[in-house]
Amino acid sequence: MNKTLSFLQPRPWKAAWVPILVTVLVAACSGARTTTTKSAEKATAPPSSPLVQAGVDAIIYQSTSAEVFRLYQQCYELARLRLDANLARLAPGGDPPAVIVDVDETVLDNTPYEITNVANGRGYAPDTWKEWTDQGEARALPGAVDFLRYAVSRGCEVYYITNRTTAEKEATISNLLQQVFPMVDPEHVLTKEEGSDKTTRRARVAEHHRIVLLCGDQLRDFDESFKDRSVEFGRRQVQAMQDTLSSYFVLLPNAIYGTWRDAILGNGTDAEKEQRVRNFFDQNAYWHAGSGPEGR
Ligand SMILES: [Mg+2]
């Protein structure tokens, strides 16, 4: 057996789980968002392969860790500092200042959806995702409400730019209101229009506001150029924009899904995605090209 792939191979006594596990892996890796609906199916498979475990660890980390809890607090503490500094630099008069935030994994926590997906041996799907958002039961992430209410107290307008669909808008507004977020109404919650690119919606806000800060769990919540991960997984672009990012963007943690994961998995069937994951580990293992254990 090829040693570089051996840890990814199913162990014989677990072979029967493989099709389910691969499905769960790709699910966990493919942007899933689980539901606590009363109709939730019974769990069908324990996640136990190394690949599935990778996704499961991310969900456990995101949903339960005190570290992520603290990271959100920390990010919103930083957001307050950046907001104060940027407001202090604004010239008097002019358009009112505005803060733009993303919704999912920025101000609302969808990990109950992710957990339910794994428990049911399935991945993200638009119908189950909408079932989850229709419930309007996502909880506010730590620090988010206080920060946005502070921004309003400083004279800012708040815009929620999300790639939830128009069909999800009403339930999303209801969810945000129930979690006591400020300035939640149809004019301030901008859902997905033609695609996932948020540039046009940001520009629309900028027509009549001075945008003083943006917050999101994806770099694309700040600038669409971060969709391109072809050079050093996008890290070079982060370096190129570091000063601007530092002043005007606060990045929240999301270990479960995003452009970073899509850059490895790509599009296509679950089998194609799983093969790309295998290729990634094979090609990036430190003993690649005969320099490791087999080459010594
Ligand atoms: Mg998000």
Residues whose N, C-alpha, C, O or C-beta is under 5 A from the ligand:
A	BS01	MG	D102 V103 D104 E105 T106 D217
